[in-house]
Amino acid sequence: MLTVDIQKKRSHFHLKVQFTAANEIVILFGPSGSGKTTILHCIAGLNQPDSGTIRLNETTFFDGKPLVPIQKRNIGYLFQDYALFPHMTVWKNISYGMKNETFAKDFMRELQIEHLANKYPSEISGGEKQRVALVRAIATEPDALLLDEPFSALDDHTRIKSHEELLRIHQLWRIPIILVTHNREEAEKLGDRILYLENGKLANERPQQKTEPGT
């Protein structure tokens, strides 16, 4: 269970949110500049709230002050631009922070990117980069996964395939997933719950009925 109850003053709004996420996909939905990425950064430890609490399972990350450093939070983060290391091959990107080589290689096969192992990021497509970044995030065997608009740069066909892959991954790897998007169709397709964010505050929440992959 991920628990977030934080406040943070920004230049154009005051972020004040409170929510929990069990082993489900929770969508942070809203316009650009509403605080979605700031929330992810605070959970991951890349940014610090002004006050509040962040807890994952039995570990408190933040309680008025940081209690756990970034590298010990065991959170997977898939950035919007994927943030692959350009000087490393696909395999070296994935093995960076990896906990179990067999698991990582099995996951590469699951997402059909094992043939890219010796390629560099500049040599693969946007959809392939997205899958590499996702495998890299999962290969750390995280207790929670944060996704910051990971599908926004993909073409329609690749985006649909990536949606199916994420839903399948979540069936296999039951952890809290927090996904940021401003695409309503994507939010309704992927989310077990949607949290609507406006000017740093949660406007309302709506549970979802998702279609199973392949149906």
ROKE-942802 format. One record per atom (N, C-alpha, C): x, y, z. Coordinates in steps of 0.02 Angstrom, whole numbers, padded with zeros to 5 digits, always signed. Layout:
XYZ/...
This chain:
+00042-00060+00000/+00000+00000+00000/+00044+00063+00000/+00031+00106-00047/+00065+00171-00050/+00018+00224-00022/+00043+00263+00025/+00004+00317+00056/+00039+00383+00044/+00002+00431+00015/+00030+00497+00000/-00015+00550+00030/+00013+00592+00072/-00024+00647+00104/+00026+00705+00110/+00029+00747+00059/+00082+00797+00056/+00057+00866+00035/+00097+00916+00053/+00086+00985+00031/+00152+01013+00006/+00148+01053-00047/+00207+01085-00073/+00188+01149-00111/+00220+01203-00093/+00207+01267-00126/+00245+01271-00191/+00208+01282-00246/+00237+01293-00311/+00228+01365-00332/+00258+01385-00387/+00255+01455-00408/+00185+01479-00424/+00143+01433-00453/+00077+01454-00475/+00020+01416-00441/+00035+01372-00393/-00018+01339-00356/+00012+01308-00293/-00032+01287-00248/-00012+01253-00187/-00034+01180-00192/+00015+01136-00200/+00000+01064-00205/-00023+01038-00137/-00081+01008-00136/-00108+00978-00074/-00149+00917-00093/-00120+00858-00084/-00153+00796-00106/-00149+00743-00052/-00199+00700-00052/-00200+00644-00006/-00234+00585-00042/-00198+00529-00049/-00227+00470-00080/-00187+00408-00061/-00215+00350-00074/-00180+00287-00064/-00185+00246-00129/-00139+00199-00136/-00140+00153-00193/-00121+00084-00169/-00166+00036-00177/-00151-00034-00161/-00117-00065-00222/-00126-00129-00233/-00096-00162-00291/-00140-00150-00352/-00140-00088-00376/-00185-00066-00428/-00150-00012-00470/-00181+00004-00527/-00156+00059-00569/-00198+00121-00553/-00166+00171-00525/-00199+00234-00509/-00175+00287-00557/-00222+00321-00590/-00205+00372-00639/-00208+00441-00607/-00155+00480-00617/-00157+00551-00602/-00173+00587-00667/-00232+00614-00671/-00258+00643-00734/-00271+00717-00725/-00253+00756-00775/-00267+00827-00772/-00225+00865-00822/-00236+00930-00828/-00199+00971-00877/-00126+00979-00858/-00086+00999-00906/-00015+01012-00892/-00009+01066-00839/+00039+01057-00794/+00050+01107-00743/+00005+01102-00682/-00031+01045-00675/-00077+01037-00619/-00045+01003-00559/+00018+00979-00567/+00054+00949-00510/+00066+00875-00515/+00048+00844-00571/+00053+00771-00577/+00125+00747-00569/+00170+00776-00608/+00240+00754-00606/+00272+00771-00540/+00253+00827-00509/+00278+00845-00444/+00263+00791-00392/+00203+00762-00396/+00184+00708-00350/+00230+00648-00360/+00242+00629-00423/+00288+00573-00436/+00357+00587-00409/+00382+00648-00420/+00449+00666-00396/+00453+00662-00320/+00400+00682-00286/+00400+00678-00213/+00400+00606-00189/+00362+00563-00222/+00360+00493-00203/+00429+00461-00213/+00460+00476-00270/+00525+00446-00287/+00582+00474-00246/+00572+00535-00218/+00626+00567-00181/+00666+00617-00222/+00644+00629-00284/+00677+00679-00326/+00660+00750-00305/+00605+00757-00270/+00583+00822-00244/+00559+00811-00173/+00556+00863-00134/+00538+00857-00064/+00476+00898-00048/+00424+00867-00019/+00366+00906+00001/+00384+00956+00056/+00342+01006+00065/+00351+01053+00120/+00329+01021+00186/+00278+00978+00181/+00253+00944+00240/+00214+00882+00219/+00199+00839+00267/+00158+00780+00252/+00193+00715+00264/+00165+00662+00233/+00189+00594+00244/+00186+00555+00178/+00237+00515+00166/+00238+00468+00110/+00260+00401+00138/+00219+00349+00127/+00235+00284+00155/+00220+00230+00103/+00265+00181+00099/+00254+00124+00055/+00260+00061+00097/+00204+00025+00102/+00200-00034+00144/+00219-00015+00216/+00271-00045+00244/+00289-00030+00313/+00344+00022+00319/+00365+00052+00263/+00421+00099+00264/+00396+00170+00252/+00414+00215+00297/+00397+00286+00290/+00455+00322+00256/+00441+00349+00195/+00492+00385+00157/+00501+00456+00181/+00445+00487+00200/+00445+00558+00218/+00394+00569+00273/+00415+00605+00324/+00369+00623+00378/+00391+00690+00406/+00378+00742+00366/+00401+00809+00383/+00473+00821+00361/+00509+00767+00350/+00578+00770+00325/+00593+00703+00291/+00642+00702+00245/+00658+00639+00211/+00687+00589+00261/+00662+00528+00258/+00687+00475+00303/+00723+00420+00265/+00709+00414+00199/+00740+00363+00157/+00767+00395+00094/+00831+00386+00077/+00859+00416+00016/+00831+00384-00047/+00839+00418-00103/+00811+00396-00167/+00830+00323-00182/+00894+00307-00176/+00918+00242-00199/+00894+00184-00155/+00865+00199-00097/+00841+00146-00053/+00765+00141-00051/+00731+00179-00093/+00657+00177-00091/+00629+00119-00131/+00669+00087-00173/+00648+00030-00213/+00584+00045-00253/+00588+00102-00289/+00533+00124-00331/+00558+00127-00404/+00521+00095-00449/+00536+00101-00520/+00506+00164-00549/+00544+00199-00591/+00520+00262-00620/+00532+00260-00695/+00479+00267-00733/+00484+00272-00806/+00469+00343-00826/+00522+00380-00846/+00516+00450-00863/+00483+00458-00932/+00457+00518-00943/+00423+00532-01006/+00469+00523-01066/+00533+00543-01058/+00581+00537-01113/+00622+00472-01109/+00602+00428-01062/+00632+00361-01050/+00700+00364-01015/+00739+00418-01025/+00802+00429-00989/+00849+00369-00994/+00854+00339-01053/+00903+00286-01064/+00973+00316-01069/+01022+00279-01045/+01091+00302-01050/+01115+00293-01123/+01130+00347-01159/+01145+00341-01230/+01210+00304-01245/+01257+00304-01198/+01321+00272-01209/+01321+00198-01190/+01264+00173-01166/+01258+00103-01146/+01213+00065-01194/+01228+00001-01205/+01185-00041-01245/+01119-00053-01208/+01071-00081-01244/+01007-00097-01213/+01017-00142-01153/+01057-00194-01160/+01068-00239-01104/+01101-00204-01045/+01150-00161-01057/+01182-00126-01002/+01134-00077-00969/+01089-00047-01008/+01038-00004-00978/+00994-00045-00931/+00973-00103-00954/+00927-00145-00914/+00962-00173-00853/+01025-00194-00862/+01061-00226-00806/+01083-00176-00753/+01078-00111-00768/+01095-00059-00719/+01042-00059-00664/+01061-00081-00605/+01014-00085-00549/+00974-00150-00547/+00987-00194-00594/+00952-00258-00597/+00967-00301-00536/+00917-00339-00513/+00927-00382-00455/+00935-00456-00473/+00905-00476-00530/+00906-00546-00549/+00912-00550-00625/+00968-00576-00650/+00980-00578-00722/+00930-00622-00758/+00913-00678-00729/+00865-00723-00762/+00797-00690-00769/+00775-00657-00715/+00711-00621-00717/+00712-00567-00771/+00766-00528-00774/+00771-00474-00824/+00769-00502-00895/+00805-00556-00907/+00806-00585-00975/+00739-00616-00993/+00706-00646-00944/+00639-00673-00957/+00591-00617-00974/+00598-00561-00940/+00554-00504-00952/+00568-00473-01021/+00631-00472-01041/+00648-00449-01108/+00614-00492-01161/+00614-00557-01150/+00580-00602-01197/+00505-00589-01196/+00477-00577-01137/+00406-00564-01131/+00385-00504-01173/+00428-00452-01174/+00413-00391-01212/+00446-00390-01281/+00476-00447-01299/+00503-00457-01366/+00556-00405-01385/+00604-00395-01340/+00659-00349-01354/+00727-00383-01344/+00728-00449-01335/+00792-00482-01321/+00841-00474-01380/+00815-00466-01441/+00858-00458-01500/+00892-00390-01502/+00871-00345-01458/+00899-00277-01457/+00956-00270-01407/+00975-00324-01374/+01021-00320-01317/+01085-00282-01332/+01113-00288-01392/+01176-00256-01408/+01169-00191-01446/+01107-00168-01455/+01094-00104-01487/+01102-00047-01438/+01113+00013-01465/+01114+00074-01424/+01048+00111-01432/+01028+00152-01383/+00964+00187-01388/+00954+00225-01453/+01007+00252-01481/+01000+00290-01544/+00983+00245-01603/+00990+00179-01594/+00979+00132-01649/+00911+00098-01647/+00869+00116-01598/+00805+00082-01591/+00748+00133-01595/+00687+00108-01606/+00629+00152-01615/+00603+00178-01548/+00556+00225-01553/+00525+00252-01492/+00489+00199-01452/+00452+00156-01486/+00417+00102-01452/+00465+00053-01418/+00520+00039-01452/+00571-00005-01423/+00604+00027-01362/+00617+00092-01367/+00646+00127-01309/+00598+00124-01249/+00534+00131-01263/+00484+00129-01209/+00485+00061-01174/+00490+00008-01214/+00491-00060-01185/+00556-00073-01147/+00612-00048-01173/+00676-00055-01138/+00673-00019-01071/+00646+00042-01071/+00641+00080-01009/+00596+00046-00958/+00542+00015-00983/+00496-00020-00938/+00529-00082-00908/+00565-00120-00950/+00602-00178-00924/+00654-00156-00873/+00689-00102-00888/+00740-00077-00841/+00708-00059-00773/+00650-00027-00775/+00616-00008-00713/+00594-00070-00674/+00566-00120-00709/+00541-00180-00676/+00598-00225-00653/+00655-00224-00689/+00712-00267-00672/+00741-00252-00604/+00726-00193-00577/+00748-00177-00509/+00702-00209-00457/+00650-00244-00481/+00600-00277-00438/+00573-00227-00387/+00541-00173-00411/+00519-00120-00366/+00457-00139-00326/+00447-00103-00272/+00386-00111-00232/+00329-00067-00257/+00346-00020-00301/+00296+00023-00333/+00326+00049-00398/+00283+00066-00446/+00306+00089-00512/+00273+00155-00528/+00314+00204-00548/+00290+00270-00567/+00302+00281-00642/+00249+00301-00678/+00253+00311-00751/+00231+00382-00768/+00276+00420-00797/+00261+00490-00813/+00248+00498-00888/+00184+00496-00908/+00164+00502-00978/+00209+00459-01024/+00215+00395-01010/+00263+00354-01047/+00243+00340-01119/+00179+00352-01137/+00156+00334-01203/+00142+00394-01248/+00156+00454-01224/+00136+00515-01260/+00173+00524-01326/+00233+00497-01333/+00272+00507-01394/+00265+00450-01444/+00222+00402-01429/+00216+00343-01472/+00161+00352-01524/+00168+00318-01581/+00115+00318-01631/+00057+00275-01605/+00000+00281-01637/-00061+00249-01612/-00054+00173-01604/-00024+00141-01654/-00017+00068-01652/+00027+00047-01594/+00084+00081-01586/+00131+00063-01533/+00102+00079-01465/+00063+00133-01461/+00032+00152-01397/-00018+00098-01375/-00058+00073-01421/-00106+00021-01404/-00070-00042-01380/-00017-00061-01414/+00022-00119-01394/+00052-00109-01325/+00076-00048-01312/+00107-00033-01248/+00056-00035-01191/-00005-00011-01206/-00058-00016-01156/-00071-00089-01137/-00075-00132-01187/-00086-00203-01174/-00030-00233-01133/+00032-00212-01149/+00090-00238-01112/+00088-00217-01039/+00070-00154-01027/+00067-00130-00958/+00015-00167-00918/-00044-00178-00947/-00097-00214-00911/-00075-00286-00898/-00041-00317-00945/-00017-00385-00935/+00036-00388-00881/+00081-00338-00882/+00134-00334-00831/+00103-00327-00762/+00051-00286-00757/+00021-00276-00691/-00014-00339-00666/-00040-00379-00711/-00069-00443-00691/-00016-00489-00662/+00044-00486-00691/+00098-00529-00668/+00133-00501-00606/+00138-00435-00602/+00179-00402-00551/+00133-00356-00512/+00100-00381-00462/+00047-00345-00427/+00077-00296-00376/+00091-00237-00399/+00117-00183-00358/+00078-00119-00373/+00081-00070-00329/+00050-00006-00345/+00084+00026-00406/+00044+00048-00454/+00070+00084-00512/+00034+00152-00515/+00073+00206-00516/+00046+00273-00523/+00066+00298-00592/+00016+00313-00633/+00028+00333-00702/+00000+00403-00714/+00043+00446-00739/+00024+00515-00756/+00004+00519-00829/-00053+00550-00844/-00073+00562-00913/-00121+00620-00915/-00126+00652-00973/-00180+00701-00984/-00224+00678-01043/-00217+00613-01060/-00257+00582-01112/-00315+00545-01080/-00376+00569-01089/-00434+00541-01054/-00446+00468-01074/-00441+00453-01139/-00453+00384-01162/-00403+00336-01130/-00340+00357-01127/-00288+00317-01096/-00302+00306-01022/-00323+00359-00988/-00338+00355-00917/-00394+00305-00904/-00447+00308-00944/-00505+00265-00933/-00489+00192-00952/-00444+00183-00999/-00425+00115-01020/-00381+00080-00968/-00334+00117-00939/-00283+00086-00898/-00297+00088-00823/-00333+00137-00800/-00338+00148-00728/-00390+00106-00692/-00371+00079-00635/-00421+00052-00588/-00457+00110-00555/-00421+00164-00543/-00450+00225-00517/-00418+00285-00551/-00456+00338-00560/-00430+00400-00589/-00437+00455-00537/-00381+00488-00523/-00379+00546-00479/-00373+00608-00522/-00423+00651-00520/-00424+00711-00562/-00390+00768-00524/-00338+00795-00554/-00298+00847-00521/-00308+00914-00556/-00324+00965-00516/-00332+01033-00542/-00297+01081-00495/-00248+01118-00522/-00212+01169-00483/-00186+01142-00417/-00158+01081-00420/-00126+01052-00362/-00171+01018-00312/-00236+01011-00328/-00283+00979-00283/-00324+00927-00319/-00345+00875-00284/-00385+00822-00312/-00457+00846-00316/-00484+00847-00377/-00552+00871-00387/-00603+00817-00370/-00593+00758-00397/-00636+00701-00381/-00602+00637-00403/-00635+00582-00389/-00606+00516-00403/-00661+00472-00432/-00640+00430-00481/-00689+00385-00512/-00659+00316-00522/-00692+00263-00495/-00668+00195-00508/-00681+00177-00581/-00642+00129-00607/-00646+00110-00677/-00663+00036-00684/-00693+00018-00741/-00701-00051-00761/-00659-00061-00823/-00601-00095-00815/-00555-00103-00871/-00572-00164-00912/-00555-00161-00976/-00561-00219-01020/-00497-00259-01015/-00503-00323-01006/-00444-00366-01002/-00407-00366-01069/-00338-00368-01066/-00299-00371-01128/-00321-00428-01173/-00330-00413-01236/-00347-00464-01284/-00421-00477-01293/-00463-00439-01254/-00535-00448-01260/-00565-00392-01300/
